[in-house]
Amino acid sequence: MAKILRAMTRDGSARAFVINSTDIVNEAIRIHRPTPTATALLGRLLSACSMLGSSFSEENDTVTLVINSLGDAGRVVAVSDYMGNVRGYIHNPSADRPLRADGKLDVAGIVGGGTLSIIKDEGENEPSVGSVELVSGEVAIDIANYFAKSEQVPTLCALGVLVDVDHTCKAAGGIIVQLLPFADETTVDLIERNSSLLSNISGMVDRGMTNEEILAVAFKDIEFDVFDEYDVSYKCTCNGERTKKALLSLGEKELDRLFAEQLEDNGCDYLTVECKFCDKTYKYKKSDFEGDLSSDKKAEE
């Protein structure tokens, strides 16, 4: 089971989130069947989104990370609830590139520039949306850059996905450390020094290091307290009723047009809706909406 650990330096200078996301990435592989390079991209985004989601406090809070890439990957999306349960998809799971000269997956190559957006929905007013141009395409640096530019929060982010020869995820994980107001300069210097030790997060996970052991590397020579550690998962929230409501929101005329189009183009009398996050398919006949549409008409009258 994937696990998230949350902690803080004892002097209140920084908070940290660490995740072992191997099982989350393997579930994404099962659903989306991506290439190894696409797996690394989607897995990194899912890992980061899960950690950021766990920083929220209310049950209905969500955070969405969106990479609008200019390369073969297309749009990549991850959504997390307040506990860190996450779901996501990549528009083109077949995106791939030859290995880089150093033998690593060319994630930046399939991204090819674009933007990173973070959408925070904390249940009050409108969701907050921030976007920055991608500076790396490797995800971790782009997330750190986002927080520095959009929220003025100095952030350390390290992410890793190790894909096995059979294209499953052998190990995946990440860490996010964010400085808090009035951070002690000595602690900041130590965090910066230790950051160079986090260049291979997936390797640390693969060697069997626990979340707390990885955190101890990031906080070497710094006292810290672990708040909690708990299970998280790849979790889609779609269901038939919610999907039906989304279709109903289109209105009767648009639904009639869609049904007529399906009959003309495909010879079938039903609408098919496929969830991008879990690949589940929902089918609806026109009769499924009759009671709801008649109720809407009466309400309008």
C-alpha positions in Angstrom: 0.0 0.0 0.0 1.2 3.5 -0.8 2.0 5.6 2.3 2.4 9.3 3.0 4.3 10.7 6.0 3.9 14.3 7.3 6.4 16.0 9.5 7.9 19.4 10.6 11.2 20.6 11.8 11.1 21.0 15.6 12.0 24.7 15.3 9.0 25.3 13.0 11.2 26.3 10.0 9.8 23.8 7.5 7.1 21.2 6.9 7.7 18.0 4.9 5.7 15.4 3.0 7.2 12.0 1.9 5.4 9.4 -0.2 6.1 5.9 -1.3 3.8 5.9 -4.3 4.8 2.6 -6.0 1.3 1.0 -5.7 -0.3 4.2 -7.0 1.8 4.3 -10.1 1.2 0.6 -10.7 -2.5 1.1 -10.6 -2.2 4.0 -13.1 -0.2 1.6 -15.3 -2.9 -1.0 -15.1 -5.6 1.5 -16.1 -3.8 3.6 -18.7 -1.1 1.2 -20.1 1.4 3.9 -20.7 4.9 3.6 -22.2 7.8 3.7 -19.6 8.4 7.4 -20.3 4.8 8.3 -20.0 4.7 6.2 -16.8 7.5 8.3 -15.3 5.8 11.6 -16.2 2.3 10.6 -14.9 3.8 8.8 -11.9 5.8 11.9 -10.8 2.7 14.2 -11.2 0.5 11.7 -9.2 3.2 11.5 -6.4 3.4 15.3 -6.1 -0.3 15.8 -6.3 -0.9 13.3 -3.5 1.6 15.0 -1.2 0.1 18.4 -1.9 -3.4 17.1 -1.3 -2.4 15.8 2.1 -1.5 19.3 3.1 -5.2 20.3 3.2 -7.5 19.9 6.2 -11.1 19.7 5.1 -12.9 16.7 3.7 -14.1 18.4 0.5 -10.8 20.1 -0.3 -9.1 19.0 -3.5 -6.0 20.0 -5.5 -5.5 19.5 -9.2 -2.1 19.6 -11.0 -2.3 20.1 -14.8 0.6 20.0 -17.2 -0.4 21.4 -20.6 2.5 20.2 -22.6 3.6 21.2 -26.1 5.1 17.8 -26.8 3.8 14.3 -27.5 2.4 13.8 -23.9 -0.3 16.3 -24.4 -2.4 17.2 -21.3 -1.4 15.4 -18.0 -3.8 15.7 -15.0 -3.7 14.6 -11.4 -6.3 15.2 -8.7 -6.0 14.6 -5.0 -8.4 14.7 -2.1 -7.4 16.1 1.3 -6.0 12.7 2.4 -3.8 12.3 -0.6 -5.9 9.7 -2.5 -5.2 10.6 -6.1 -6.2 9.9 -9.6 -4.9 11.0 -13.0 -4.4 10.5 -16.7 -2.1 11.4 -19.6 -3.7 12.4 -22.9 -1.2 10.4 -24.9 -0.1 7.3 -22.9 1.8 6.2 -26.0 4.2 9.1 -25.9 7.8 7.9 -25.9 11.3 9.0 -26.7 14.7 7.1 -26.8 16.6 7.0 -23.6 18.8 10.0 -22.8 22.6 9.8 -23.1 22.8 9.1 -19.4 20.4 6.1 -19.8 17.5 7.7 -18.1 13.9 8.1 -19.4 13.5 11.4 -21.4 10.5 12.8 -19.6 11.3 16.4 -20.6 11.4 15.2 -24.2 7.8 14.1 -24.3 6.7 17.2 -22.4 8.5 19.6 -24.7 7.6 22.8 -22.8 4.2 24.2 -21.9 2.6 25.2 -18.6 2.0 23.9 -15.1 -1.2 24.9 -13.4 -2.3 24.2 -9.8 -5.9 24.5 -8.9 -6.9 24.5 -5.2 -10.5 24.0 -4.3 -10.9 24.6 -0.6 -14.7 24.8 -0.7 -14.8 28.6 -0.1 -15.7 31.0 -3.0 -14.1 30.1 -6.3 -11.1 27.7 -6.6 -7.7 29.4 -6.8 -5.8 28.9 -10.0 -2.1 29.6 -10.6 0.0 28.9 -13.7 3.6 29.1 -14.7 5.7 28.3 -17.7 7.5 25.0 -17.5 11.2 25.5 -16.9 12.3 21.9 -16.9 9.6 19.4 -17.9 10.9 17.0 -15.3 8.0 17.9 -13.0 9.9 18.3 -9.6 11.8 21.4 -10.6 8.7 22.8 -12.2 6.7 22.3 -9.0 9.4 24.0 -6.9 9.4 26.9 -9.5 5.6 27.2 -9.3 5.6 27.7 -5.5 8.5 30.2 -5.7 6.9 32.3 -8.3 3.1 32.0 -7.7 3.0 31.6 -3.9 6.4 32.9 -2.8 7.0 29.7 -0.8 10.5 28.3 -1.1 10.0 24.6 -1.9 12.2 21.6 -2.3 10.7 18.9 -4.4 12.2 15.5 -5.5 10.3 12.9 -7.4 11.3 9.5 -8.9 9.7 6.6 -10.8 11.7 3.5 -11.5 10.2 1.4 -14.3 11.1 -2.3 -14.5 11.9 -4.3 -17.6 8.3 -5.6 -17.7 7.1 -1.9 -17.7 5.6 -2.1 -14.2 6.7 0.3 -11.6 9.5 -1.1 -9.5 9.7 1.9 -7.1 8.3 5.4 -6.9 8.2 8.1 -4.4 8.8 11.7 -3.6 9.4 14.4 -1.0 8.3 18.0 -0.7 9.8 20.4 1.9 8.4 23.9 2.2 9.9 26.7 4.3 7.5 28.4 6.8 7.5 32.1 7.7 10.5 33.2 9.8 12.5 30.1 9.1 15.8 29.8 10.9 18.7 30.5 8.6 20.8 27.7 10.0 18.0 25.2 9.3 17.5 26.6 5.8 21.2 26.2 5.1 21.1 22.6 6.2 18.0 21.8 4.1 19.8 23.3 1.1 22.9 21.3 1.8 21.0 18.0 2.2 19.0 18.5 -1.0 21.8 17.1 -3.1 21.3 13.8 -1.3 17.8 13.4 -2.7 18.7 13.1 -6.4 17.6 9.5 -6.6 14.3 9.1 -4.6 13.2 6.0 -6.6 16.5 4.3 -5.9 16.0 5.0 -2.2 12.6 3.5 -2.3 13.9 0.5 -4.3 16.5 -0.1 -1.6 13.8 -0.5 0.9 14.2 2.9 2.7 11.1 3.9 4.7 9.5 7.3 4.4 11.0 8.3 7.7 14.4 7.2 6.7 14.2 9.3 3.5 13.0 12.3 5.6 16.0 11.8 7.9 18.2 12.3 4.8 16.5 15.5 3.9 16.6 16.7 7.6 20.1 15.4 8.4 21.4 17.3 11.4 18.0 18.9 11.9 15.6 17.9 14.7 12.1 17.0 13.4 8.8 15.5 14.5 6.7 13.1 12.5 3.0 14.0 12.7 1.6 10.9 11.1 2.0 8.3 8.4 -1.0 6.6 6.7 -2.1 4.6 3.6 -3.2 6.4 0.4 -4.3 5.0 -2.9 -5.1 5.6 -6.5 -8.8 6.4 -6.1 -11.3 7.5 -8.8 -14.5 9.2 -7.6 -16.7 8.7 -10.7 -20.0 6.9 -10.5 -23.1 6.4 -12.7 -25.3 8.9 -10.9 -22.7 11.7 -11.0 -22.1 11.1 -14.7 -25.8 11.1 -15.4 -26.1 14.5 -13.7 -23.3 15.9 -15.8 -25.2 14.8 -19.0 -28.5 16.3 -17.6 -26.8 19.6 -17.1 -26.4 19.8 -20.9 -30.2 20.3 -21.3 -32.8 18.4 -23.2 -32.0 19.9 -26.7 -28.3 19.0 -26.4 -29.1 15.5 -25.2 -31.6 15.0 -28.1 -28.8 16.1 -30.5 -26.3 13.7 -29.0 -28.7 10.8 -29.2 -29.6 11.6 -32.8 -25.9 11.9 -33.7 -25.1 8.5 -32.1 -28.0 6.8 -34.0 -26.9 8.4 -37.3 -23.2 7.9 -37.0 -22.9 4.6 -35.0 -26.4 3.0 -35.3 -26.9 2.8 -31.6 -29.5 4.2 -29.3 -27.4 5.0 -26.3 -24.7 7.4 -25.1 -21.3 6.2 -23.9 -19.3 8.1 -21.4 -15.8 6.9 -20.5 -14.0 8.2 -17.3 -10.5 9.4 -18.2 -9.3 8.6 -14.7 -10.3 5.0 -14.4 -11.4 3.9 -17.9 -14.8 2.9 -16.6 -17.6 3.1 -19.1 -21.2 4.3 -18.5 -24.0 3.8 -21.0 -27.3 5.6 -21.0 -30.4 5.2 -23.1 -32.8 8.1 -23.7 -35.4 6.5 -21.4 -32.9 6.9 -18.5 -33.4 10.6 -18.6 -37.2 10.9 -19.2 -38.2 11.3 -15.6 -35.5 13.8 -14.8 -36.2 15.9 -17.9 -40.0 16.0 -17.2 -39.2 17.1 -13.6 -37.0 19.9 -15.0 -39.8 21.1 -17.3 -42.3 21.2 -14.4 -39.9 23.2 -12.3 -39.5 25.7 -15.1 -43.3 26.1 -15.4 
